[in-house]
Amino acid sequence: MSASETAAINEGERHSSSQPAGHLFGWFGLLVMLLVLLVAAWFGQVVVVILTGLVLSAAGLAKLWSRFSLVGVHCQRFLSEQRLFPGEFIELRLRLVNRKLLPLPWVQVDDEIPTGWAADISTRPGSRPGFDLLSHAGSLLWYAGIRWRYRLRVSQRGYYSLGPVVVTSGDIFGFYPRSISQPLIDHVIVYPKLFPLAHLGLPSLYPLGEIKAERRIFEDPTRTIGVRDYSPHDSLRRIHWKASARHQKLQVKVFEPTTTMKVALFLAVDSFPQDDGVNAEDNFELGISTVASIANYVVQQRSPVGLYVNAHLADSGQPVRIPPGGGVSQLVNILEALAKVTLLPTGSFNEFLHREWGSLPWGTTLIIVLAKPSDSLPGLLTRLKEAGYRPLVLQVGERSDDNVAYAAWYHVKNPGNLIEFASRGAQ
């Protein structure tokens, strides 16, 4: 269980506001009653003096009570989890403690949570779009505490913040309520949905992970086992110049075959149109889940995988650049980054891809997930193949009928709750 920072609500660290309940108990109303008291005393109106004096005394006592009502009041928020998957539940507990002799006859705590998390609980609209107020009310004696517990359900991927917390209390009459806004902030990361790749029908041309290969699809450029004659499809980087001089014709290196591959996942955020209504958001979430599912499978196969996204992250505003690596920690980094990805691109994906591919090792498989490819993408993918990389494109959303011959190209669709891959012109 993780606990948020403790909020000590006192004079030194608070944003407070106090508003009298009605104009009668404002400064102007009190001055008028004081004037009435003096006039009544001058003319000997005993009853008026007594009634006005009682009202002024009650107002003074209420003002003083309200002034110290929230001194020594401490608020804490506890979350059972701060990293979840969609559909999971999180337990939220609030604890309010009054550490002074002055009791609180009434107190209200408003906690701001994302909209939709408390579907079975009565909430009020929050001050920010997309947030609701979870309200709690009660009373506190001296040196006493009160707790509230709620079970919330997260439904969608994202990077969420809970808070701030607003505590409201005052005098016993309710003449002078006082509110304090405490920046008690907790962040919750909701990972993308993961789908088993056993249902995804990926072709054997691009196997993911260390599985037995019937053909020499992948080769280790660090292990040369021989040479052969040059063919027009060979990269110039594979030419063995000494052997070519010896044989008087171009020879290329033959590497030892391997099924271990480095995978770099690219998500083209600017290819997802934002003017497509509900479909745009659904396709975007499907694209993110596709990337997350492939990363999960590659890590399970003990192969390195990296992530590159041309989007502003929800917390830093920077694009995603995670070099290929392996292990559970790498998968956690990728899932957390995907949870924070927004629909706001940092720039053109083609320029982003062109900048990033130079840092990747030769032979890396680049899996590009996009919605609508740009006109300049074919030439870019052709240059990737010529440079020794293996591009693979997964298209999300509406399927186009273009005959793509410059890369392995597949269409991603989501009938119901299952991602399916339909082969499209794989070369």
Secondary structure as UniProt FT lines:
FT   STRAND          2..3
FT   STRAND          7..9
FT   TURN            11..12
FT   STRAND          15..18
FT   HELIX           23..25
FT   HELIX           27..42
FT   TURN            43..44
FT   HELIX           46..69
FT   TURN            70..72
FT   STRAND          73..79
FT   STRAND          83..84
FT   TURN            86..87
FT   STRAND          89..98
FT   STRAND          104..114
FT   TURN            115..116
FT   TURN            119..120
FT   STRAND          124..125
FT   TURN            129..130
FT   STRAND          131..140
FT   TURN            142..143
FT   STRAND          144..153
FT   STRAND          158..162
FT   STRAND          165..169
FT   TURN            172..173
FT   STRAND          178..182
FT   STRAND          186..190
FT   HELIX           197..199
FT   TURN            204..205
FT   STRAND          219..229
FT   TURN            232..233
FT   HELIX           236..238
FT   HELIX           241..247
FT   STRAND          251..257
FT   STRAND          263..267
FT   HELIX           269..271
FT   TURN            274..275
FT   HELIX           278..300
FT   TURN            301..302
FT   STRAND          305..309
FT   STRAND          311..313
FT   TURN            314..316
FT   STRAND          320..325
FT   HELIX           328..340
FT   STRAND          341..345
FT   HELIX           349..356
FT   HELIX           357..359
FT   TURN            362..363
FT   STRAND          365..370
FT   TURN            375..376
FT   HELIX           377..386
FT   TURN            387..388
FT   STRAND          390..396
FT   STRAND          408..413
FT   TURN            416..417
FT   STRAND          420..423
//
